[in-house]
Amino acid sequence: MKGILRDIFSERKGSVLIIVAVALVALLGIAALVVDAGLLYYTKVFLSNAADAAALAGVQRLPKYPDEAESTAEAYAINNGVDEGCVTTEIEGSTIKVTTSKTVSLGFARVLGFSSTNVTASAKARVGTAKSAFGVVPFGVIWKPEFEPPDDEEVEPILQIIKYNPHTKKGEDIGPGNFAALALGGTGGKVYEENIKSGYQMTLEIGDTIPTIIETEPGNMAGPTEKGVDYRLEGCDHDHQSICEHDPKCIGCTIHHYVKGCPRLCIVPVVKSLFAYGRDDVELRGFAAFLLKEVDDEGNVWGWFLRMATEEDMGSGDDYGVVSYRLEE
């Protein structure tokens, strides 16, 4: 009898050990799922955020500067924690795809035979011309090839006039009584001056089928022009250290190194023609970006055209320097 009981007890003890062993493997599997899956999820989110930031940074240099777009995207990804050599870019016209990757060492999953795995994430961004703009400054522009900013930072940009006076305007470009000033949201010197200081506080949008029409503001408007432009110039207090630390010769905002939101930066309407007689309608064609340098006593406004990326609605019109970008996936 004692022998029979001993055998039964031994069999039960062996069964318990088997059950414990099986349960332990299951528990380790669950731990691997929870811990390692959490690590993989965290890595995926991290890589996705880095890819998004890199794509949005790089796409702003497209389509004209694909090499800069690639180097900018890679730099952003690395600055966001991605290892060198773990970033790839694909550029096609106005789109850029950035893929980031990381090899993750696993912990509990090693029990199941998995020591590591490769995690990847990608983001694709596209750039196009801006269809709309908010806060535009009331200087009308007839676009010319010489307004295009230089590609090379070593090339000195050409100083341009964006608002003329009776001695500097060209008669074949601007009609009688007009000097490139526009009436946005109202007429008269006070409205014009406020639109220079703060930008027109409504969104201008290029019409898809019906042209968007805006009015000219006739007269030299020297006083309001000077007050409005000086107000914007005085609002820029950016020194070279906050803009381009690598270049000690860079003082203040330039067309290549500027602080977004600086009051010296203006978005201005590009129009089909300014050959208007007195107050007249002109057709909106697009938007250009301009960096103010100075305004003289006669009402001439000087500065440089530059390229600027915004997050406004994207269109399909001609590129005058203001572009819009967004993530595609």
C-alpha positions as protocol buffer text, in pm:
chain_id: "A"
residue {
  index: 1
  type: MET
  ca { x: 0 y: 0 z: 0 }
}
residue {
  index: 2
  type: LYS
  ca { x: 278 y: 242 z: 88 }
}
residue {
  index: 3
  type: GLY
  ca { x: 448 y: 164 z: -242 }
}
residue {
  index: 4
  type: ILE
  ca { x: 134 y: 239 z: -440 }
}
residue {
  index: 5
  type: LEU
  ca { x: 87 y: 573 z: -265 }
}
residue {
  index: 6
  type: ARG
  ca { x: 452 y: 660 z: -319 }
}
residue {
  index: 7
  type: ASP
  ca { x: 419 y: 592 z: -692 }
}
residue {
  index: 8
  type: ILE
  ca { x: 105 y: 803 z: -722 }
}
residue {
  index: 9
  type: PHE
  ca { x: 267 y: 1090 z: -532 }
}
residue {
  index: 10
  type: SER
  ca { x: 574 y: 1072 z: -754 }
}
residue {
  index: 11
  type: GLU
  ca { x: 362 y: 1081 z: -1068 }
}
residue {
  index: 12
  type: ARG
  ca { x: 173 y: 1387 z: -941 }
}
residue {
  index: 13
  type: LYS
  ca { x: 495 y: 1560 z: -848 }
}
residue {
  index: 14
  type: GLY
  ca { x: 629 y: 1500 z: -1196 }
}
residue {
  index: 15
  type: SER
  ca { x: 310 y: 1631 z: -1352 }
}
residue {
  index: 16
  type: VAL
  ca { x: 328 y: 1949 z: -1143 }
}
residue {
  index: 17
  type: LEU
  ca { x: 684 y: 2009 z: -1256 }
}
residue {
  index: 18
  type: ILE
  ca { x: 580 y: 1972 z: -1617 }
}
residue {
  index: 19
  type: ILE
  ca { x: 287 y: 2210 z: -1568 }
}
residue {
  index: 20
  type: VAL
  ca { x: 513 y: 2465 z: -1395 }
}
residue {
  index: 21
  type: ALA
  ca { x: 768 y: 2439 z: -1673 }
}
residue {
  index: 22
  type: VAL
  ca { x: 504 y: 2491 z: -1941 }
}
residue {
  index: 23
  type: ALA
  ca { x: 350 y: 2781 z: -1748 }
}
residue {
  index: 24
  type: LEU
  ca { x: 692 y: 2941 z: -1705 }
}
residue {
  index: 25
  type: VAL
  ca { x: 754 y: 2932 z: -2079 }
}
residue {
  index: 26
  type: ALA
  ca { x: 411 y: 3087 z: -2136 }
}
residue {
  index: 27
  type: LEU
  ca { x: 481 y: 3359 z: -1880 }
}
residue {
  index: 28
  type: LEU
  ca { x: 815 y: 3436 z: -2042 }
}
residue {
  index: 29
  type: GLY
  ca { x: 641 y: 3455 z: -2377 }
}
residue {
  index: 30
  type: ILE
  ca { x: 388 y: 3702 z: -2240 }
}
residue {
  index: 31
  type: ALA
  ca { x: 669 y: 3906 z: -2081 }
}
residue {
  index: 32
  type: ALA
  ca { x: 848 y: 3910 z: -2415 }
}
residue {
  index: 33
  type: LEU
  ca { x: 529 y: 4026 z: -2584 }
}
residue {
  index: 34
  type: VAL
  ca { x: 466 y: 4304 z: -2333 }
}
residue {
  index: 35
  type: VAL
  ca { x: 819 y: 4431 z: -2275 }
}
residue {
  index: 36
  type: ASP
  ca { x: 970 y: 4385 z: -2619 }
}
residue {
  index: 37
  type: ALA
  ca { x: 654 y: 4486 z: -2803 }
}
residue {
  index: 38
  type: GLY
  ca { x: 647 y: 4804 z: -2597 }
}
residue {
  index: 39
  type: LEU
  ca { x: 1010 y: 4873 z: -2687 }
}
residue {
  index: 40
  type: LEU
  ca { x: 939 y: 4816 z: -3055 }
}
residue {
  index: 41
  type: TYR
  ca { x: 634 y: 5044 z: -3042 }
}
residue {
  index: 42
  type: TYR
  ca { x: 834 y: 5321 z: -2874 }
}
residue {
  index: 43
  type: THR
  ca { x: 1109 y: 5287 z: -3135 }
}
residue {
  index: 44
  type: LYS
  ca { x: 855 y: 5298 z: -3419 }
}
residue {
  index: 45
  type: VAL
  ca { x: 702 y: 5620 z: -3284 }
}
residue {
  index: 46
  type: PHE
  ca { x: 1047 y: 5774 z: -3235 }
}
residue {
  index: 47
  type: LEU
  ca { x: 1154 y: 5685 z: -3590 }
}
residue {
  index: 48
  type: SER
  ca { x: 823 y: 5809 z: -3734 }
}
residue {
  index: 49
  type: ASN
  ca { x: 857 y: 6146 z: -3562 }
}
residue {
  index: 50
  type: ALA
  ca { x: 1215 y: 6180 z: -3685 }
}
residue {
  index: 51
  type: ALA
  ca { x: 1113 y: 6088 z: -4040 }
}
residue {
  index: 52
  type: ASP
  ca { x: 826 y: 6340 z: -4035 }
}
residue {
  index: 53
  type: ALA
  ca { x: 1055 y: 6620 z: -3915 }
}
residue {
  index: 54
  type: ALA
  ca { x: 1322 y: 6530 z: -4171 }
}
residue {
  index: 55
  type: ALA
  ca { x: 1078 y: 6515 z: -4462 }
}
residue {
  index: 56
  type: LEU
  ca { x: 917 y: 6848 z: -4372 }
}
residue {
  index: 57
  type: ALA
  ca { x: 1258 y: 7012 z: -4339 }
}
residue {
  index: 58
  type: GLY
  ca { x: 1396 y: 6872 z: -4662 }
}
residue {
  index: 59
  type: VAL
  ca { x: 1091 y: 6932 z: -4879 }
}
residue {
  index: 60
  type: GLN
  ca { x: 1121 y: 7307 z: -4828 }
}
residue {
  index: 61
  type: ARG
  ca { x: 1424 y: 7308 z: -5059 }
}
residue {
  index: 62
  type: LEU
  ca { x: 1241 y: 7134 z: -5342 }
}
residue {
  index: 63
  type: PRO
  ca { x: 1206 y: 7127 z: -5633 }
}
residue {
  index: 64
  type: LYS
  ca { x: 1493 y: 7364 z: -5711 }
}
residue {
  index: 65
  type: TYR
  ca { x: 1757 y: 7238 z: -5469 }
}
residue {
  index: 66
  type: PRO
  ca { x: 1739 y: 6856 z: -5442 }
}
residue {
  index: 67
  type: ASP
  ca { x: 2092 y: 6820 z: -5304 }
}
residue {
  index: 68
  type: GLU
  ca { x: 2014 y: 7064 z: -5024 }
}
residue {
  index: 69
  type: ALA
  ca { x: 1683 y: 6887 z: -4962 }
}
residue {
  index: 70
  type: GLU
  ca { x: 1864 y: 6555 z: -4914 }
}
residue {
  index: 71
  type: SER
  ca { x: 2134 y: 6693 z: -4685 }
}
residue {
  index: 72
  type: THR
  ca { x: 1883 y: 6893 z: -4481 }
}
residue {
  index: 73
  type: ALA
  ca { x: 1656 y: 6592 z: -4432 }
}
residue {
  index: 74
  type: GLU
  ca { x: 1945 y: 6371 z: -4322 }
}
residue {
  index: 75
  type: ALA
  ca { x: 2072 y: 6636 z: -4081 }
}
residue {
  index: 76
  type: TYR
  ca { x: 1728 y: 6677 z: -3922 }
}
residue {
  index: 77
  type: ALA
  ca { x: 1687 y: 6303 z: -3876 }
}
residue {
  index: 78
  type: ILE
  ca { x: 2029 y: 6271 z: -3712 }
}
residue {
  index: 79
  type: ASN
  ca { x: 1962 y: 6574 z: -3491 }
}
residue {
  index: 80
  type: ASN
  ca { x: 1644 y: 6399 z: -3379 }
}
residue {
  index: 81
  type: GLY
  ca { x: 1838 y: 6095 z: -3258 }
}
residue {
  index: 82
  type: VAL
  ca { x: 1861 y: 5868 z: -3562 }
}
residue {
  index: 83
  type: ASP
  ca { x: 2205 y: 5710 z: -3606 }
}
residue {
  index: 84
  type: GLU
  ca { x: 2419 y: 5810 z: -3903 }
}
residue {
  index: 85
  type: GLY
  ca { x: 2382 y: 5562 z: -4184 }
}
residue {
  index: 86
  type: CYS
  ca { x: 2025 y: 5482 z: -4079 }
}
residue {
  index: 87
  type: VAL
  ca { x: 1862 y: 5752 z: -4291 }
}
residue {
  index: 88
  type: THR
  ca { x: 1778 y: 5721 z: -4659 }
}
residue {
  index: 89
  type: THR
  ca { x: 1608 y: 5973 z: -4886 }
}
residue {
  index: 90
  type: GLU
  ca { x: 1429 y: 5940 z: -5218 }
}
residue {
  index: 91
  type: ILE
  ca { x: 1357 y: 6255 z: -5416 }
}
residue {
  index: 92
  type: GLU
  ca { x: 1129 y: 6275 z: -5715 }
}
residue {
  index: 93
  type: GLY
  ca { x: 1044 y: 6619 z: -5844 }
}
residue {
  index: 94
  type: SER
  ca { x: 856 y: 6798 z: -5569 }
}
residue {
  index: 95
  type: THR
  ca { x: 839 y: 6508 z: -5325 }
}
residue {
  index: 96
  type: ILE
  ca { x: 1082 y: 6359 z: -5079 }
}
residue {
  index: 97
  type: LYS
  ca { x: 1055 y: 6031 z: -4893 }
}
residue {
  index: 98
  type: VAL
  ca { x: 1264 y: 5982 z: -4581 }
}
residue {
  index: 99
  type: THR
  ca { x: 1314 y: 5638 z: -4428 }
}
residue {
  index: 100
  type: THR
  ca { x: 1468 y: 5593 z: -4084 }
}
residue {
  index: 101
  type: SER
  ca { x: 1572 y: 5265 z: -3925 }
}
residue {
  index: 102
  type: LYS
  ca { x: 1713 y: 5119 z: -3605 }
}
residue {
  index: 103
  type: THR
  ca { x: 1820 y: 4771 z: -3497 }
}
residue {
  index: 104
  type: VAL
  ca { x: 1658 y: 4695 z: -3163 }
}
residue {
  index: 105
  type: SER
  ca { x: 1808 y: 4440 z: -2924 }
}
residue {
  index: 106
  type: LEU
  ca { x: 1537 y: 4229 z: -2765 }
}
residue {
  index: 107
  type: GLY
  ca { x: 1524 y: 4110 z: -2406 }
}
residue {
  index: 108
  type: PHE
  ca { x: 1278 y: 3840 z: -2305 }
}
residue {
  index: 109
  type: ALA
  ca { x: 1218 y: 3744 z: -2668 }
}
residue {
  index: 110
  type: ARG
  ca { x: 1563 y: 3583 z: -2670 }
}
residue {
  index: 111
  type: VAL
  ca { x: 1404 y: 3291 z: -2485 }
}
residue {
  index: 112
  type: LEU
  ca { x: 1193 y: 3234 z: -2795 }
}
residue {
  index: 113
  type: GLY
  ca { x: 1494 y: 3261 z: -3025 }
}
residue {
  index: 114
  type: PHE
  ca { x: 1473 y: 3629 z: -3126 }
}
residue {
  index: 115
  type: SER
  ca { x: 1776 y: 3840 z: -3034 }
}
residue {
  index: 116
  type: SER
  ca { x: 1709 y: 4155 z: -3237 }
}
residue {
  index: 117
  type: THR
  ca { x: 1492 y: 4303 z: -3509 }
}
residue {
  index: 118
  type: ASN
  ca { x: 1507 y: 4600 z: -3747 }
}
residue {
  index: 119
  type: VAL
  ca { x: 1244 y: 4873 z: -3712 }
}
residue {
  index: 120
  type: THR
  ca { x: 1179 y: 5121 z: -3993 }
}
residue {
  index: 121
  type: ALA
  ca { x: 954 y: 5421 z: -4047 }
}
residue {
  index: 122
  type: SER
  ca { x: 905 y: 5649 z: -4343 }
}
residue {
  index: 123
  type: ALA
  ca { x: 747 y: 5982 z: -4424 }
}
residue {
  index: 124
  type: LYS
  ca { x: 674 y: 6144 z: -4757 }
}
residue {
  index: 125
  type: ALA
  ca { x: 626 y: 6518 z: -4808 }
}
residue {
  index: 126
  type: ARG
  ca { x: 537 y: 6726 z: -5111 }
}
residue {
  index: 127
  type: VAL
  ca { x: 584 y: 7092 z: -5192 }
}
residue {
  index: 128
  type: GLY
  ca { x: 391 y: 7312 z: -5432 }
}
residue {
  index: 129
  type: THR
  ca { x: 319 y: 7676 z: -5491 }
}
residue {
  index: 130
  type: ALA
  ca { x: 110 y: 7851 z: -5229 }
}
residue {
  index: 131
  type: LYS
  ca { x: -251 y: 7899 z: -5333 }
}
residue {
  index: 132
  type: SER
  ca { x: -328 y: 8138 z: -5049 }
}
residue {
  index: 133
  type: ALA
  ca { x: -154 y: 8365 z: -4803 }
}
residue {
  index: 134
  type: PHE
  ca { x: -246 y: 8549 z: -4485 }
}
residue {
  index: 135
  type: GLY
  ca { x: -99 y: 8880 z: -4376 }
}
residue {
  index: 136
  type: VAL
  ca { x: 26 y: 8995 z: -4715 }
}
residue {
  index: 137
  type: VAL
  ca { x: 184 y: 9338 z: -4743 }
}
residue {
  index: 138
  type: PRO
  ca { x: 25 y: 9579 z: -4997 }
}
residue {
  index: 139
  type: PHE
  ca { x: 307 y: 9604 z: -5253 }
}
residue {
  index: 140
  type: GLY
  ca { x: 218 y: 9466 z: -5596 }
}
residue {
  index: 141
  type: VAL
  ca { x: 486 y: 9278 z: -5789 }
}
residue {
  index: 142
  type: ILE
  ca { x: 518 y: 9206 z: -6161 }
}
residue {
  index: 143
  type: TRP
  ca { x: 752 y: 8908 z: -6153 }
}
residue {
  index: 144
  type: LYS
  ca { x: 1080 y: 8926 z: -6345 }
}
residue {
  index: 145
  type: PRO
  ca { x: 1362 y: 8670 z: -6382 }
}
residue {
  index: 146
  type: GLU
  ca { x: 1607 y: 8897 z: -6198 }
}
residue {
  index: 147
  type: PHE
  ca { x: 1392 y: 8871 z: -5884 }
}
residue {
  index: 148
  type: GLU
  ca { x: 1489 y: 8503 z: -5844 }
}
residue {
  index: 149
  type: PRO
  ca { x: 1721 y: 8474 z: -5539 }
}
residue {
  index: 150
  type: PRO
  ca { x: 2067 y: 8326 z: -5603 }
}
residue {
  index: 151
  type: ASP
  ca { x: 2126 y: 7956 z: -5533 }
}
residue {
  index: 152
  type: ASP
  ca { x: 2476 y: 8010 z: -5399 }
}
residue {
  index: 153
  type: GLU
  ca { x: 2504 y: 8176 z: -5058 }
}
residue {
  index: 154
  type: GLU
  ca { x: 2837 y: 8327 z: -5168 }
}
residue {
  index: 155
  type: VAL
  ca { x: 2664 y: 8522 z: -5446 }
}
residue {
  index: 156
  type: GLU
  ca { x: 2551 y: 8868 z: -5339 }
}
residue {
  index: 157
  type: PRO
  ca { x: 2174 y: 8906 z: -5391 }
}
residue {
  index: 158
  type: ILE
  ca { x: 2057 y: 9194 z: -5610 }
}
residue {
  index: 159
  type: LEU
  ca { x: 1891 y: 9480 z: -5424 }
}
residue {
  index: 160
  type: GLN
  ca { x: 1545 y: 9549 z: -5567 }
}
residue {
  index: 161
  type: ILE
  ca { x: 1277 y: 9817 z: -5540 }
}
residue {
  index: 162
  type: ILE
  ca { x: 932 y: 9686 z: -5452 }
}
residue {
  index: 163
  type: LYS
  ca { x: 751 y: 10018 z: -5408 }
}
residue {
  index: 164
  type: TYR
  ca { x: 844 y: 10305 z: -5639 }
}
residue {
  index: 165
  type: ASN
  ca { x: 823 y: 10683 z: -5647 }
}
residue {
  index: 166
  type: PRO
  ca { x: 764 y: 10910 z: -5949 }
}
residue {
  index: 167
  type: HIS
  ca { x: 1137 y: 10912 z: -6034 }
}
residue {
  index: 168
  type: THR
  ca { x: 1208 y: 10542 z: -6013 }
}
residue {
  index: 169
  type: LYS
  ca { x: 900 y: 10372 z: -6159 }
}
residue {
  index: 170
  type: LYS
  ca { x: 909 y: 10246 z: -6515 }
}
residue {
  index: 171
  type: GLY
  ca { x: 620 y: 10370 z: -6725 }
}
residue {
  index: 172
  type: GLU
  ca { x: 593 y: 10051 z: -6928 }
}
residue {
  index: 173
  type: ASP
  ca { x: 531 y: 9847 z: -6611 }
}
residue {
  index: 174
  type: ILE
  ca { x: 312 y: 10072 z: -6394 }
}
residue {
  index: 175
  type: GLY
  ca { x: 26 y: 10289 z: -6511 }
}
residue {
  index: 176
  type: PRO
  ca { x: -33 y: 10661 z: -6446 }
}
residue {
  index: 177
  type: GLY
  ca { x: -81 y: 10759 z: -6084 }
}
residue {
  index: 178
  type: ASN
  ca { x: 33 y: 10419 z: -5950 }
}
residue {
  index: 179
  type: PHE
  ca { x: 356 y: 10324 z: -5776 }
}
residue {
  index: 180
  type: ALA
  ca { x: 296 y: 9953 z: -5690 }
}
residue {
  index: 181
  type: ALA
  ca { x: 82 y: 10019 z: -5380 }
}
residue {
  index: 182
  type: LEU
  ca { x: -233 y: 9810 z: -5333 }
}
residue {
  index: 183
  type: ALA
  ca { x: -563 y: 9866 z: -5152 }
}
residue {
  index: 184
  type: LEU
  ca { x: -646 y: 9556 z: -4948 }
}
residue {
  index: 185
  type: GLY
  ca { x: -963 y: 9553 z: -4739 }
}
residue {
  index: 186
  type: GLY
  ca { x: -1017 y: 9925 z: -4782 }
}
residue {
  index: 187
  type: THR
  ca { x: -874 y: 10239 z: -4934 }
}
residue {
  index: 188
  type: GLY
  ca { x: -680 y: 10538 z: -4810 }
}
residue {
  index: 189
  type: GLY
  ca { x: -350 y: 10605 z: -4639 }
}
residue {
  index: 190
  type: LYS
  ca { x: -445 y: 10476 z: -4293 }
}
residue {
  index: 191
  type: VAL
  ca { x: -562 y: 10135 z: -4417 }
}
residue {
  index: 192
  type: TYR
  ca { x: -258 y: 10111 z: -4644 }
}
residue {
  index: 193
  type: GLU
  ca { x: -19 y: 10194 z: -4357 }
}
residue {
  index: 194
  type: GLU
  ca { x: -176 y: 9939 z: -4123 }
}
residue {
  index: 195
  type: ASN
  ca { x: -154 y: 9674 z: -4394 }
}
residue {
  index: 196
  type: ILE
  ca { x: 217 y: 9743 z: -4419 }
}
residue {
  index: 197
  type: LYS
  ca { x: 270 y: 9727 z: -4043 }
}
residue {
  index: 198
  type: SER
  ca { x: 67 y: 9415 z: -3967 }
}
residue {
  index: 199
  type: GLY
  ca { x: -14 y: 9266 z: -4304 }
}
residue {
  index: 200
  type: TYR
  ca { x: -363 y: 9239 z: -4446 }
}
residue {
  index: 201
  type: GLN
  ca { x: -558 y: 9048 z: -4181 }
}
residue {
  index: 202
  type: MET
  ca { x: -749 y: 8830 z: -4424 }
}
residue {
  index: 203
  type: THR
  ca { x: -650 y: 8543 z: -4650 }
}
residue {
  index: 204
  type: LEU
  ca { x: -594 y: 8613 z: -5018 }
}
residue {
  index: 205
  type: GLU
  ca { x: -652 y: 8312 z: -5241 }
}
residue {
  index: 206
  type: ILE
  ca { x: -578 y: 8258 z: -5608 }
}
residue {
  index: 207
  type: GLY
  ca { x: -897 y: 8175 z: -5799 }
}
residue {
  index: 208
  type: ASP
  ca { x: -919 y: 7835 z: -5968 }
}
residue {
  index: 209
  type: THR
  ca { x: -1141 y: 7941 z: -6259 }
}
residue {
  index: 210
  type: ILE
  ca { x: -1240 y: 8300 z: -6185 }
}
residue {
  index: 211
  type: PRO
  ca { x: -940 y: 8536 z: -6136 }
}
residue {
  index: 212
  type: THR
  ca { x: -898 y: 8701 z: -5797 }
}
residue {
  index: 213
  type: ILE
  ca { x: -913 y: 9077 z: -5843 }
}
residue {
  index: 214
  type: ILE
  ca { x: -757 y: 9334 z: -5608 }
}
residue {
  index: 215
  type: GLU
  ca { x: -736 y: 9713 z: -5631 }
}
residue {
  index: 216
  type: THR
  ca { x: -443 y: 9945 z: -5670 }
}
residue {
  index: 217
  type: GLU
  ca { x: -386 y: 10230 z: -5425 }
}
residue {
  index: 218
  type: PRO
  ca { x: -295 y: 10534 z: -5638 }
}
residue {
  index: 219
  type: GLY
  ca { x: -59 y: 10806 z: -5523 }
}
residue {
  index: 220
  type: ASN
  ca { x: 299 y: 10796 z: -5401 }
}
residue {
  index: 221
  type: MET
  ca { x: 188 y: 10741 z: -5039 }
}
residue {
  index: 222
  type: ALA
  ca { x: 539 y: 10831 z: -4921 }
}
residue {
  index: 223
  type: GLY
  ca { x: 440 y: 10910 z: -4561 }
}
residue {
  index: 224
  type: PRO
  ca { x: 235 y: 10597 z: -4489 }
}
residue {
  index: 225
  type: THR
  ca { x: 493 y: 10386 z: -4670 }
}
residue {
  index: 226
  type: GLU
  ca { x: 780 y: 10522 z: -4460 }
}
residue {
  index: 227
  type: LYS
  ca { x: 590 y: 10481 z: -4133 }
}
residue {
  index: 228
  type: GLY
  ca { x: 477 y: 10129 z: -4214 }
}
residue {
  index: 229
  type: VAL
  ca { x: 813 y: 9999 z: -4335 }
}
residue {
  index: 230
  type: ASP
  ca { x: 1008 y: 10164 z: -4050 }
}
residue {
  index: 231
  type: TYR
  ca { x: 771 y: 9995 z: -3806 }
}
residue {
  index: 232
  type: ARG
  ca { x: 859 y: 9655 z: -3951 }
}
residue {
  index: 233
  type: LEU
  ca { x: 1231 y: 9728 z: -3965 }
}
residue {
  index: 234
  type: GLU
  ca { x: 1239 y: 9833 z: -3601 }
}
residue {
  index: 235
  type: GLY
  ca { x: 1065 y: 9508 z: -3505 }
}
residue {
  index: 236
  type: CYS
  ca { x: 1362 y: 9296 z: -3614 }
}
residue {
  index: 237
  type: ASP
  ca { x: 1609 y: 9251 z: -3329 }
}
residue {
  index: 238
  type: HIS
  ca { x: 1762 y: 8923 z: -3445 }
}
residue {
  index: 239
  type: ASP
  ca { x: 2140 y: 8914 z: -3416 }
}
residue {
  index: 240
  type: HIS
  ca { x: 2373 y: 8687 z: -3607 }
}
residue {
  index: 241
  type: GLN
  ca { x: 2405 y: 8438 z: -3321 }
}
residue {
  index: 242
  type: SER
  ca { x: 2035 y: 8353 z: -3329 }
}
residue {
  index: 243
  type: ILE
  ca { x: 2032 y: 8305 z: -3706 }
}
residue {
  index: 244
  type: CYS
  ca { x: 2357 y: 8155 z: -3834 }
}
residue {
  index: 245
  type: GLU
  ca { x: 2604 y: 8067 z: -3562 }
}
residue {
  index: 246
  type: HIS
  ca { x: 2842 y: 7917 z: -3817 }
}
residue {
  index: 247
  type: ASP
  ca { x: 2895 y: 8251 z: -3992 }
}
residue {
  index: 248
  type: PRO
  ca { x: 3019 y: 8536 z: -3771 }
}
residue {
  index: 249
  type: LYS
  ca { x: 2983 y: 8779 z: -4063 }
}
residue {
  index: 250
  type: CYS
  ca { x: 2609 y: 8721 z: -4077 }
}
residue {
  index: 251
  type: ILE
  ca { x: 2437 y: 9015 z: -3907 }
}
residue {
  index: 252
  type: GLY
  ca { x: 2060 y: 9015 z: -3883 }
}
residue {
  index: 253
  type: CYS
  ca { x: 1823 y: 8834 z: -4115 }
}
residue {
  index: 254
  type: THR
  ca { x: 1943 y: 8757 z: -4468 }
}
residue {
  index: 255
  type: ILE
  ca { x: 1773 y: 8585 z: -4761 }
}
residue {
  index: 256
  type: HIS
  ca { x: 1954 y: 8261 z: -4671 }
}
residue {
  index: 257
  type: HIS
  ca { x: 1939 y: 8282 z: -4290 }
}
residue {
  index: 258
  type: TYR
  ca { x: 1632 y: 8436 z: -4135 }
}
residue {
  index: 259
  type: VAL
  ca { x: 1402 y: 8388 z: -3842 }
}
residue {
  index: 260
  type: LYS
  ca { x: 1052 y: 8286 z: -3946 }
}
residue {
  index: 261
  type: GLY
  ca { x: 804 y: 8545 z: -3831 }
}
residue {
  index: 262
  type: CYS
  ca { x: 1056 y: 8830 z: -3849 }
}
residue {
  index: 263
  type: PRO
  ca { x: 867 y: 9153 z: -3937 }
}
residue {
  index: 264
  type: ARG
  ca { x: 1123 y: 9228 z: -4207 }
}
residue {
  index: 265
  type: LEU
  ca { x: 989 y: 8927 z: -4399 }
}
residue {
  index: 266
  type: CYS
  ca { x: 693 y: 9010 z: -4619 }
}
residue {
  index: 267
  type: ILE
  ca { x: 465 y: 8807 z: -4839 }
}
residue {
  index: 268
  type: VAL
  ca { x: 357 y: 9028 z: -5130 }
}
residue {
  index: 269
  type: PRO
  ca { x: 102 y: 8970 z: -5409 }
}
residue {
  index: 270
  type: VAL
  ca { x: 230 y: 8895 z: -5758 }
}
residue {
  index: 271
  type: VAL
  ca { x: -8 y: 9047 z: -6012 }
}
residue {
  index: 272
  type: LYS
  ca { x: -53 y: 9007 z: -6385 }
}
residue {
  index: 273
  type: SER
  ca { x: -4 y: 9377 z: -6453 }
}
residue {
  index: 274
  type: LEU
  ca { x: 20 y: 9710 z: -6273 }
}
residue {
  index: 275
  type: PHE
  ca { x: -51 y: 9920 z: -6576 }
}
residue {
  index: 276
  type: ALA
  ca { x: -362 y: 10068 z: -6420 }
}
residue {
  index: 277
  type: TYR
  ca { x: -511 y: 10418 z: -6452 }
}
residue {
  index: 278
  type: GLY
  ca { x: -564 y: 10563 z: -6106 }
}
residue {
  index: 279
  type: ARG
  ca { x: -753 y: 10325 z: -5880 }
}
residue {
  index: 280
  type: ASP
  ca { x: -810 y: 10016 z: -6086 }
}
residue {
  index: 281
  type: ASP
  ca { x: -841 y: 9638 z: -6070 }
}
residue {
  index: 282
  type: VAL
  ca { x: -544 y: 9404 z: -6112 }
}
residue {
  index: 283
  type: GLU
  ca { x: -536 y: 9024 z: -6127 }
}
residue {
  index: 284
  type: LEU
  ca { x: -368 y: 8820 z: -5854 }
}
residue {
  index: 285
  type: ARG
  ca { x: -129 y: 8557 z: -5991 }
}
residue {
  index: 286
  type: GLY
  ca { x: 63 y: 8435 z: -5688 }
}
residue {
  index: 287
  type: PHE
  ca { x: 281 y: 8530 z: -5393 }
}
residue {
  index: 288
  type: ALA
  ca { x: 643 y: 8634 z: -5351 }
}
residue {
  index: 289
  type: ALA
  ca { x: 858 y: 8674 z: -5040 }
}
residue {
  index: 290
  type: PHE
  ca { x: 1060 y: 8988 z: -4973 }
}
residue {
  index: 291
  type: LEU
  ca { x: 1314 y: 9085 z: -4709 }
}
residue {
  index: 292
  type: LEU
  ca { x: 1295 y: 9457 z: -4631 }
}
residue {
  index: 293
  type: LYS
  ca { x: 1618 y: 9656 z: -4619 }
}
residue {
  index: 294
  type: GLU
  ca { x: 1508 y: 10020 z: -4604 }
}
residue {
  index: 295
  type: VAL
  ca { x: 1265 y: 10287 z: -4715 }
}
residue {
  index: 296
  type: ASP
  ca { x: 1394 y: 10621 z: -4838 }
}
residue {
  index: 297
  type: ASP
  ca { x: 1244 y: 10967 z: -4796 }
}
residue {
  index: 298
  type: GLU
  ca { x: 1079 y: 10954 z: -5139 }
}
residue {
  index: 299
  type: GLY
  ca { x: 883 y: 10637 z: -5076 }
}
residue {
  index: 300
  type: ASN
  ca { x: 1107 y: 10379 z: -5244 }
}
residue {
  index: 301
  type: VAL
  ca { x: 1111 y: 10047 z: -5060 }
}
residue {
  index: 302
  type: TRP
  ca { x: 1429 y: 9843 z: -5100 }
}
residue {
  index: 303
  type: GLY
  ca { x: 1514 y: 9483 z: -5025 }
}
residue {
  index: 304
  type: TRP
  ca { x: 1564 y: 9136 z: -5167 }
}
residue {
  index: 305
  type: PHE
  ca { x: 1341 y: 8859 z: -5289 }
}
residue {
  index: 306
  type: LEU
  ca { x: 1383 y: 8521 z: -5124 }
}
residue {
  index: 307
  type: ARG
  ca { x: 1224 y: 8178 z: -5102 }
}
residue {
  index: 308
  type: MET
  ca { x: 985 y: 8104 z: -4817 }
}
residue {
  index: 309
  type: ALA
  ca { x: 797 y: 7789 z: -4721 }
}
residue {
  index: 310
  type: THR
  ca { x: 454 y: 7816 z: -4559 }
}
residue {
  index: 311
  type: GLU
  ca { x: 180 y: 7579 z: -4450 }
}
residue {
  index: 312
  type: GLU
  ca { x: -93 y: 7754 z: -4647 }
}
residue {
  index: 313
  type: ASP
  ca { x: -311 y: 7577 z: -4903 }
}
residue {
  index: 314
  type: MET
  ca { x: -120 y: 7427 z: -5194 }
}
residue {
  index: 315
  type: GLY
  ca { x: -193 y: 7525 z: -5553 }
}
residue {
  index: 316
  type: SER
  ca { x: -56 y: 7451 z: -5897 }
}
residue {
  index: 317
  type: GLY
  ca { x: 34 y: 7797 z: -6025 }
}
residue {
  index: 318
  type: ASP
  ca { x: 371 y: 7947 z: -6110 }
}
residue {
  index: 319
  type: ASP
  ca { x: 646 y: 7950 z: -5849 }
}
residue {
  index: 320
  type: TYR
  ca { x: 734 y: 8303 z: -5735 }
}
residue {
  index: 321
  type: GLY
  ca { x: 918 y: 8199 z: -5419 }
}
residue {
  index: 322
  type: VAL
  ca { x: 640 y: 8129 z: -5168 }
}
residue {
  index: 323
  type: VAL
  ca { x: 572 y: 7757 z: -5152 }
}
residue {
  index: 324
  type: SER
  ca { x: 349 y: 7533 z: -4943 }
}
residue {
  index: 325
  type: TYR
  ca { x: 438 y: 7189 z: -4809 }
}
residue {
  index: 326
  type: ARG
  ca { x: 267 y: 6900 z: -4637 }
}
residue {
  index: 327
  type: LEU
  ca { x: 309 y: 6536 z: -4542 }
}
residue {
  index: 328
  type: GLU
  ca { x: 162 y: 6291 z: -4788 }
}
residue {
  index: 329
  type: GLU
  ca { x: 165 y: 5982 z: -4564 }
}
